[in-house]
């Protein structure tokens, strides 16, 4: 299968042939039909990747601080090697997609093969097949077009901002920033009976908001902006402002303070600084809230990765339930995305979509990638270059994170035949296979364990996954190196039985 990747070192973008991602516990494997490009978030990532080193440092100041701290601990040479390894690796793009379930983990009961779903999160990337945790995946009805369902993640972001505003029927709200999230926010507010004022610095986005059904839409430079909004709110100001803009300027937050009535709320959804003028917030006693992405559960590994839900009675709207609510609005035609989908690119032309975003050659809003659902896909990638045969040790590796790539594999090169590599992330598997000269890469650890050509297996995954891999490899008569533990050599599983007396430790 293919996945869209970019090189963080030079910004080079390509469709890379990769294996299927690993299907972990609590996950479903989804064949994508559509995926949505987030012009704001992904556009910045691509733009930063195409900058020089100095430009990258200026754009990623927090990462630079981490590099400096790492250098203090392990030294400049090792830090440089780690950083370059990161920059040279193909990086995934995307976080919102839709398609059909093609496999489910043994512990998943909410989904079945053939279900139509919308997916979100860091694994819902632009690829022909993705593996997604159940709390970041929701079913869609047959009446919901999958093309529109691909917007679900962004829709959940907008919906969480609306929930934070806590507006009632008949109240008023200004939305500052009329990009994709802002446009969806307008529709959500209108669907709940709120009078909406849209504001943006781009005349095209202002016009799109009018087409999208906004009650009022203004350019930021409208000289009578404040007086017009005051006129339409009885002279009080709006009940809430939702900021969906992304800018380094404090103007959106300052403007929100001007437009609000006393005791109103300002909700920050977009990436804006908060070093604003204090006067209006102080005099009006305004409440400033941050809206965290899709909703409660975001950035919580227990929720997103391990599938541990929050109690319904105490956390009514988690990120998963926000996604479900948005899909329900699509199915009932309460939300109309037809005017927001401005471009659809075939997946094989995905780089052109990013060129459009960066060049701004024409107006755009929702940009969708469409996949060939009839294409035959391969779950494993065989590397064309023949590996260098070294000695009698044929290595298979399960997991290849920082430890594996920076310590284990460099030590093995030239001392053993590197045969197969399995990692959870498809782009990482292909990168490691190319970089170190493996014969093939896969997302399925069992391919490594049951490969008769492999006699030695290195396990470098998370510690809680080691047991099953070690036992599986020993049953196949493999020698096993378990990360941070011992090398176990065993040639005959039948002799092993239920005790460990026949093991030899090295």
Secondary structure, 3 states (H helix, E strand, C coil): CEEEEEECCCCCEEEEECCCCCCCCCEEEEEEEEEEECCCHHHHHHHHHCCCHHHHHHHCHHHHHHHHHHHHHHCHHHHHHHHHHHHHCEEECCCEEEEEEEEECCCCCCCCCCCEEEEECCCCCCECEEEEEHHHEEECCCCCCHHHHCCHHHHHHHHHHHHHHCCCCCCEEEEECCCHHHHHHHHHHHHCCCEEEEEECCHHHHHHHHHCCCCEEEECCCCCHHHHHHHHCCCCCEEEEEECCCCCCCHHHHHHHHHEEEEEEEEECCCCCCCCCCHHHHHCCCEEEECCCCCECCCCHHHHCCCCCCCCCCCCCEHHHHHHHHHHHHHCCCCCCCCCEEEEEEHHHHHHHHHHHHHCCCCCCEEEEECCCCCCCCCEEECCCCCCCCCCCEEEEECCCHHHHHHHHHHHCCCCEEEEEECCCHHHHHHHHHHHCCCEEECCHHHHHCCCCCCEEEECCCHHHHHHHHHHHHHCCCEEEECCCCEEECCCHHHHCCCCCCCEEC
